[in-house]
Amino acid sequence: MNKKALLVIDIQSGNFSNPDPIFYGDELLSKVKRLIDKAHSKDQLVVFIQNNGGVGDPDEYGTPGWNIHSLISPLKGDLVYSKDFP
């Protein structure tokens, strides 16, 4: 039984787009991708937490910005949970 898991929180497309992207977003995505790849290579659980942003937010629920960033898309076996509060 594997007792380790990687939590990936709020890495959603809208947080990396204009007009106010995450500071050093490309570097953050690269680092998170490496951590996810490492966890997968060790058969560790990867859990994505996705924020359901409000109307007009970069991660507004149901918009393209709400989606988990395409560079770190969940794989089969990963878990995805959503939350309604930041």
C-alpha positions in Angstrom: 0.0 0.0 0.0 1.4 3.3 -1.1 1.1 6.0 1.6 2.4 8.9 -0.4 0.4 11.3 -2.7 1.1 14.5 -4.6 -1.5 17.2 -4.3 -1.7 19.6 -7.3 -3.8 22.6 -6.3 -5.4 25.2 -8.6 -3.0 24.7 -11.5 -5.7 25.8 -14.0 -5.4 27.4 -17.4 -7.0 30.7 -16.5 -4.4 31.3 -13.9 -1.7 31.4 -16.5 -3.3 33.7 -19.1 -3.4 37.4 -19.6 -4.1 40.0 -18.3 -2.7 38.9 -14.9 -0.8 35.6 -15.2 0.9 33.8 -12.3 4.4 35.2 -11.7 7.0 32.9 -13.3 4.1 30.7 -14.5 6.2 28.8 -17.1 8.8 27.8 -14.4 6.0 26.8 -12.0 4.4 24.6 -14.6 7.7 23.0 -15.5 8.4 22.2 -11.8 5.0 20.8 -11.2 5.2 18.7 -14.3 8.5 17.2 -13.1 6.9 16.4 -9.7 3.9 14.8 -11.3 6.2 12.7 -13.6 8.3 11.6 -10.6 5.2 10.6 -8.6 3.8 8.6 -11.5 7.2 6.9 -12.0 7.0 5.7 -8.4 3.3 4.7 -8.7 2.3 7.4 -6.2 -1.2 8.8 -6.2 -1.6 12.2 -7.9 -4.6 14.3 -6.7 -5.6 17.4 -8.6 -7.7 20.0 -6.7 -9.6 22.3 -9.1 -11.1 25.6 -7.9 -14.6 26.5 -9.1 -14.1 30.2 -9.6 -16.9 32.7 -9.7 -18.3 34.7 -12.6 -15.5 36.7 -14.2 -12.7 34.9 -12.3 -9.8 33.5 -14.4 -10.9 30.0 -13.2 -14.6 30.5 -13.7 -16.4 27.2 -13.5 -17.1 25.7 -16.9 -14.9 28.1 -18.9 -11.7 27.1 -20.7 -9.8 28.9 -17.8 -11.3 26.4 -15.3 -9.6 23.4 -16.9 -6.5 21.9 -15.4 -3.6 23.3 -17.4 -2.9 21.1 -20.5 0.8 20.6 -19.7 -0.2 18.7 -16.6 -3.4 17.0 -17.6 -4.5 14.2 -15.2 -3.8 10.6 -16.4 -5.9 7.6 -15.9 -5.7 6.7 -12.2 -5.2 10.3 -11.0 -8.0 11.8 -8.9 -9.6 15.2 -9.5 -11.7 17.0 -7.0 -13.2 20.4 -7.2 -13.7 23.0 -4.5 -16.0 26.0 -4.3 -13.8 28.2 -2.0 -10.2 29.4 -2.6 
